[in-house]
Amino acid sequence: MAIIKSAKKAHRQSLRRKVVNMRRTRAMKDAVSNFRRALSGGKGSEAAATIPTLYQSIDKAVKRGVIKKNTAARMKSRLTKKLPVK
């Protein structure tokens, strides 16, 4: 455990940041799973309706530094390719 005062403060900060990052990651993963669930259920229009929230959660994760920009672009690209073409 940290002994120096600044190290104790850094540890407290890291624990707070961990909670925020985990919340952002969970929101992103939930959005992806909702999208995939709609696709597997054969509800293409419902899946298309979840795209804005999906993109929003992924972009917020990038903004917070939870995932990298290219990872987000790759995720969005691969997920939208799964949408049925009309």
ROFIDO-649514 format. One record per residue: x negated, y negated, z negated of N, C-alpha, C, O in turn; residue in one letter. Coordinates in steps of 0.02 Angstrom, whole numbers, padded with zeros to 5 digits, always signed. Atoms other than C-alpha are relative to their C-alpha. Layout:
% ROFIDO-649514
XYZXYZXYZXYZa
...
% end
This chain:
% ROFIDO-649514
-00042+00059+00000+00000+00000+00000-00044-00062+00000-00101-00061-00024m
+00038+00062-00006-00056-00178+00033-00015-00029-00070+00026-00026-00115a
+00021+00029+00063-00151-00264-00106-00001-00077+00005+00022-00111-00041i
+00006+00072-00009-00183-00439-00037+00069-00030+00014+00111+00001+00046i
-00064+00033-00005-00040-00563-00043+00024-00008+00073+00082+00004+00088k
-00018+00010-00070-00043-00599+00144+00017+00067+00033+00059+00070+00078s
-00015-00066-00027-00043-00413+00182+00069+00024-00023+00104+00058+00015a
-00066-00017+00025+00111-00390+00073+00054-00036+00040+00106-00008+00057k
-00047+00039-00039+00199-00529+00166+00006+00028+00071+00061+00033+00098k
+00000-00029-00067+00149-00455+00334+00040+00065+00002+00075+00079+00050a
-00037-00063+00004+00220-00288+00279+00075-00013-00004+00115+00021+00029h
-00071+00018+00005+00386-00368+00229+00027-00023+00068+00082-00005+00088r
-00021+00025-00066+00394-00456+00398+00008+00058+00049+00055+00059+00089q
-00003-00056-00047+00358-00296+00491+00061+00044-00012+00090+00071+00035s
-00059-00039+00016+00498-00206+00400+00063-00035+00026+00109-00002+00052l
-00058+00037-00026+00622-00345+00446+00003+00005+00076+00056+00014+00104r
+00003-00004-00073+00565-00343+00627+00019+00069+00025+00050+00077+00077r
-00016-00069-00019+00580-00155+00632+00076+00010+00002+00102+00042+00047k
-00073-00006+00002+00764-00167+00583+00031-00034+00061+00076-00006+00092v
-00027+00037-00058+00798-00297+00719-00014+00039+00064+00030+00045+00107v
+00019-00038-00061+00705-00195+00850+00041+00064+00005+00061+00083+00060n
-00039-00062-00002+00796-00035+00802+00072-00015+00019+00103+00024+00055m
-00069+00019-00017+00964-00125+00813+00006-00014+00075+00054+00007+00107r
-00001+00017-00071+00921-00191+00987-00008+00064+00042+00024+00071+00094r
+00010-00063-00036+00860-00019+01043+00063+00042-00002+00082+00072+00049t
-00062-00039+00006+01018+00065+00978+00054-00029+00045+00091+00009+00076r
-00051+00031-00043+01128-00061+01070-00013+00017+00073+00033+00030+00111a
+00018-00016-00069+01033-00028+01231+00016+00073+00015+00045+00088+00068m
-00012-00072-00011+01043+00161+01212+00074+00015+00001+00097+00059+00039k
-00072-00010-00001+01228+00152+01172+00031-00022+00065+00075+00011+00092d
-00026+00025-00064+01261+00049+01329-00016+00050+00056+00026+00063+00099a
+00020-00050-00051+01165+00176+01434+00042+00063-00006+00064+00091+00044v
-00040-00061+00009+01258+00322+01358+00073-00011+00018+00105+00035+00045s
-00068+00014-00021+01426+00237+01384+00006+00001+00076+00055+00027+00103n
+00002+00000-00073+01381+00211+01567-00003+00072+00026+00034+00090+00072f
+00007-00069-00023+01326+00392+01588+00062+00041-00015+00081+00084+00024r
-00061-00035+00018+01480+00456+01498+00056-00016+00050+00094+00028+00069r
-00051+00020-00049+01592+00357+01617-00014+00033+00067+00033+00052+00103a
+00018-00033-00064+01497+00428+01766+00016+00074-00002+00044+00101+00046l
-00012-00072+00003+01508+00607+01707+00073+00016-00005+00094+00071+00014s
-00072-00010+00004+01693+00586+01673+00035-00011+00067+00095-00002+00073g
-00028+00012-00066+01718+00545+01857+00036-00066+00005+00076-00077+00051g
-00032+00065-00001+01771+00368+01818-00050-00051+00027-00081-00088-00012k
+00048+00045-00031+01666+00269+01942+00017-00072-00011-00028-00113-00022g
-00019+00070+00010+01767+00110+01922-00014-00022-00072-00033-00079-00084s
+00015+00016+00070+01749+00117+01733-00075-00008-00011-00096-00051-00049e
+00073+00005+00005+01562+00146+01751-00023-00066+00029-00068-00099+00002a
+00018+00064-00031+01551-00004+01867+00018-00058-00046-00016-00110-00045a
-00021+00053+00045+01643-00108+01738-00048-00008-00059-00052-00061-00089a
+00047+00004+00056+01511-00066+01606-00068-00027+00021-00111-00039-00022t
+00064+00024-00024+01368-00127+01716-00020-00067-00031-00078-00073-00052i
+00022+00064+00030+01370-00308+01651-00025+00007-00073-00075-00023-00091p
+00022-00009+00069+01358-00253+01469-00065+00040-00003-00108+00029-00046t
+00062-00040-00004+01225-00126+01516-00059-00045+00016-00111-00042-00018l
+00054+00046-00020+01119-00258+01603-00015-00049-00057-00073-00065-00069y
+00009+00048+00054+01146-00379+01459-00041+00031-00057-00086-00001-00084q
+00036-00032+00056+01085-00255+01328-00072+00015+00019-00118+00008-00022s
+00069-00013-00023+00933-00207+01433-00040-00065+00002-00097-00067-00020i
+00035+00065-00004+00889-00390+01465-00017-00028-00068-00069-00059-00078d
+00014+00023+00068+00903-00432+01281-00057+00039-00032-00096+00011-00070k
+00056-00040+00026+00786-00289+01239-00066-00025+00029-00116-00025-00006a
+00060+00027-00031+00660-00361+01362-00018-00066-00033-00076-00079-00048v
+00011+00066+00029+00681-00535+01290-00030+00005-00069-00072-00036-00088k
+00025-00010+00068+00646-00470+01115-00066+00038-00001-00097+00043-00054r
+00063-00036-00002+00495-00369+01173+00007+00073-00020-00043+00105-00036g
-00010-00069+00019+00573-00201+01133-00023+00046+00056-00055+00098+00043v
+00025-00037-00059+00540-00137+01310-00032-00050+00047-00021-00111+00041i
+00034+00044-00047+00435-00207+01451+00044-00015+00060+00094+00019+00072k
-00040+00024-00055+00501-00299+01602+00008+00052+00056+00063+00061+00082k
-00003-00049-00054+00458-00165+01729+00039+00062-00021+00072+00094+00020n
-00039-00056+00026+00534-00030+01618+00074-00016+00007+00114+00027+00027t
-00070+00021-00006+00696-00128+01616+00022+00002+00072+00077+00025+00088a
-00017+00000-00071+00693-00151+01804+00009+00071+00025+00055+00085+00065a
-00005-00069-00021+00664+00034+01828+00064+00032-00026+00098+00069+00009r
-00062-00028+00029+00806+00080+01710+00061-00025+00038+00105+00015+00056m
-00058+00028-00034+00928-00038+01795+00006+00028+00070+00061+00043+00094k
-00001-00027-00068+00879+00024+01966+00025+00072+00002+00067+00089+00043s
-00019-00071+00001+00896+00208+01924+00073+00010-00021+00107+00054+00005r
-00069-00007+00022+01061+00184+01835+00050-00023+00053+00102+00009+00063l
-00046+00024-00051+01142+00083+01973+00001+00045+00061+00050+00048+00098t
+00002-00047-00056+01086+00210+02103+00048+00058-00012+00069+00091+00036k
-00044-00055+00016+01195+00337+02013+00074-00016+00012+00116+00028+00013k
-00070+00020-00013+01354+00236+02047+00023+00029+00067-00015+00029+00115l
-00026-00026-00064+01464+00314+02181+00010-00058+00049+00034-00112+00032p
-00005+00050-00052+01460+00219+02345+00071+00002+00028+00098+00055+00042v
-00068+00003-00027+01628+00159+02409-00001-00007+00075+00052-00011+00106k
% end
